[in-house]
Amino acid sequence: MSTSIKDKALTRLVLAQKDMALADLLLPQPGVVHAYAAIDNILSALVWLHDEKPAKDHGKKISRFRFHYPDADTLIPRSKRLEKFLDKSHAVRYRNADCSISEFTEIAHASEDFFELGIKEVSRVTGDSADTIRDSIRSKAAHERSEAWRDAVGQDQENRFQYIQNEYPGRRGFTTAATDLSNFIALNIDTDAASVRRLLKGQPAVAAAIVELKEKFRLLVQCVQGWNAEEITRGAETPRTPGEKVTDEEVDGYMKTLVTSGSDFRLVALLSFRGTDLIEHMKQVWASLAEAKKKVKAEEDAKKK
C-alpha cells in the first residue's frame, strides 16, 4: 500500500472521529447528521484502501463499499441499514425532519462499529497493529491542530488574561483572570478539503476571523450566565424592610451564585457551511434563469409571427 493511500484513509478516520465526538455532544436531530457524516468518512477510508477514489455521491459510495466488502453485513449487522441511515440524515439535514433518540442511538452505534472496522482494515492492509493505527490517528489529529488560527486564539487568550490581571490589584487580579469565561470556551474549525486545511494553517485573515468568532461567543456566554444567575438569585431573595441594607454576606452569596449556579449550564453552538449545498442551490437558480430566458424568447418569437 502506498503512503499516499494510507494517509488518505487515515485522514478520513480522523474526520470521522471528530464527527463522532460532535454527535456525542449534540441532541438527536443535529447529532444524527454528524453520526452519519462519520460513517460516510469511514466508508471513504475503506474504499481508499482498495486504491479507489470514493464517489462524492453517498449512494454510490455505499455500493462501492458493499462491492469491496461483500461480507459487511456479517461483520457489521447494522450495515444492512446504511441506505436508511443515509435517508434519515438527508431528511434531517435538508427537510428539518425529526429524529427520535432510538434512531440517533442506532446510527451513532453504527458509526462506532464502522470506526472499529476502519481501524481493523487499515491495520490488516498496512501490517501495523490496531494500537499503532490509533496512535497514527491521534498524531494526525494533533498535527492538524497546528493551524495559525490556534496560535492566534492562544495569543489572544494570553493577552486577555494579562489585561484582566493588571486591572485588579494583588490576588484578586489573578483570581478574576483565572475564572474569566474565555478560559472555558472550546473552539474548533474543521474541513474535509485539503486546500482549505492549508488556508486554515497559514492565512492571517482566517486567524483574525476565528479570534473574533470566539470573542462573540464569549459575550453570548456572558449574557446567558448573567441572566441565569439573576433568575436563580431572584428566586432566593428574601423580603426586606424599607431602608434595610444589603450585607457583605449577601453580596458574597450573590457572587457565589454567579460563579457556581449561574454557570451551571453547557452551551454548544454548531456553525456549518456546506459548499455542496451552495452548488446545488446555484444549479437550481441557473436552471430557473435558463427556463425563464427560454420562455421570454418563445414569447418574443410568437409576437414576431
Buried (B, 14 or more C-beta within 10 A) or exposed (E): BEEEBBEBBBBBBBBBBBBBEBBEEBEBBBBBBBBBBBBBBBBBBBBBBBEEEBBEEBEEBBBBBBEBBEEBBEBBEBBEBBEEBBBBBBBBBEEEBEBEEEBBBBBBEBBBBBBBBBBEBBBEBBEBEEEEBBEBBEEBBEEBEEBBBBEBBEEBBEEBBEEBBEEEEEEEBEEBBEEBBBEEBEBEBBBBEEEBBEBBBEBEEBBEEBBEBBBEBBEBBEEBBEEBBBEBBEEEEEEEEEEEEEEEEBEEEBEEBBEEBBBEEEEEEEEEEEEEEEEEEEEEEEEEEEEEEEEEEEEEEEEEE
